[in-house]
Amino acid sequence: MDRRRVALITGGAKRVGRAIALRLASAGFDIAFTYRTSRSDALELVALLSRGEQREVLAIEADLVDP
């Protein structure tokens, strides 16, 4: 059975979260990440990982402060 590796990153659109997403994608992980207000950064990262790293990517707009 072929198992896919998937990483879930909270706050993945910018700064440290983005760096983690890029590193994990380059290591073969598909990526799901949350963002709150950084929509343009999130869309840019999705395009970069989908095209450049050829990974499956899901950006999730979420406010994790309010359950």
Secondary structure, 3 states (H helix, E strand, C coil): CCCCCEEEECCCCCHHHHHHHHHHHHCCCEEEEEECCCHHHHHHHHHHHHHCCCCCEEEEECCCCCC
